[in-house]
Amino acid sequence: MFKSKTIKILGSLALSASILSGVPTSVSAVENDVPIYAPVYDGTVYQSTLTNTLVKLPKWTHIATNTSSLVDTVNYEVSRRVFATGTLTGETEFKILQNGLKVTAEASYGTDTTKSTKFAFNIPPKSTRKLVYGSIGVDTTGKLVTYSNGLISRSKAVSADYTRYSYSENLAY
């Protein structure tokens, strides 16, 4: 992604000295190829314009009551939404966005599906609990900025919403 540029340097110290002193002298300038490495970025990056928010996206809830004096373990078939959507043109732009946020997604771009699994919850003795299962999602808005020779050549407003992983809660009710 970085290019090196060769800057041609003309001159000699004698020429500089004669110009500064005002005394004309015959000096021949020799052209030298001196490689000077100046990093120039070519590529596309994601720049977030709003706070990137992690959000809980509950998909399944249940109220469970345990009337016994022992902990009760309950098993349920639960589901949650798994998705990666937005205004991007595809997976390549989505990977640039994730790289810019340093936050990965669990699904490829364009996915929107439901994932089911079995999950166990422990219900304390003589209690009622609200059981929740869902996804943790990311909501982001920003720009994809393309650089050519270190200068911005294109800027495109984008947004994306995607899930990162599952979550569960076992709350007093």
C-alpha positions, -999 to +999 in steps of 0.1 A: +000+000+000+030+023+003+050+036-026+084+051-026+091+081-046+125+091-059+132+128-056+159+141-078+182+165-061+202+190-080+231+211-069+262+211-049+273+229-018+296+251-040+267+264-060+248+272-029+278+290-014+283+311-045+247+321-047+247+331-010+280+350-012+270+368-044+303+358-060+299+342-094+318+310-099+316+284-125+301+254-109+285+225-127+255+209-111+254+172-111+220+154-111+220+127-084+193+100-079+188+099-041+160+076-030+139+093-004+111+071+009+079+090+015+050+067+024+020+075+002-012+056+011-033+040-016-064+021-004-097+024+013-104+029+050-136+032+071-140+064+092-168+063+117-189+095+120-212+084+149-206+065+181-206+029+173-232+013+195-233-023+209-269-032+214-288-061+229-313-077+205-334-101+225-352-127+204-365-151+230-379-144+265-396-166+290-408-163+326-399-193+347-409-200+383-393-225+407-414-233+437-390-259+452-363-254+477-336-266+453-320-250+422-339-261+391-321-263+357-344-258+327-335-264+291-351-246+262-348-245+225-340-208+219-333-187+188-318-155+178-313-133+147-279-134+130-274-107+103-251-083+086-269-057+065-265-021+055-257+003+026-225-014+016-220-029-019-207-062-006-183-083+015-152-064+006-165-031+019-179-049+049-144-062+057-129-027+054-156-014+078-149-042+104-112-036+101-117+001+108-139-006+138-117-035+150-150-053+157-158-085+138-191-099+127-203-134+130-220-135+096-210-125+061-225-094+045-260-098+032-269-125+057-302-123+077-312-156+093-324-172+126-301-195+145-315-220+170-298-238+199-305-255+232-297-235+262-298-242+300-309-217+326-306-222+364-336-210+384-328-203+421-351-218+447-384-202+454-380-176+427-394-163+394-370-153+367-372-136+333-350-156+309-337-138+278-317-150+248-306-130+218-277-114+199-253-085+206-253-062+176-233-033+163-249-002+147-225+021+129-225+050+104-195+065+087-176+069+054-155+047+032-127+069+021-105+059-008-069+074-011-048+076-042-012+087-038-021+100-003-050+121-015-087+115-010-101+104-044-135+092-032-157+094-001-189+074+003-214+076+032-223+041+045-240+024+074-242-012+087-259-032+114-246-066+123-245-092+150-213-102+169-223-130+193-251-144+214-261-133+249-284-146+277-298-131+308-314-146+339-331-117+356-351-115+388-387-110+380 
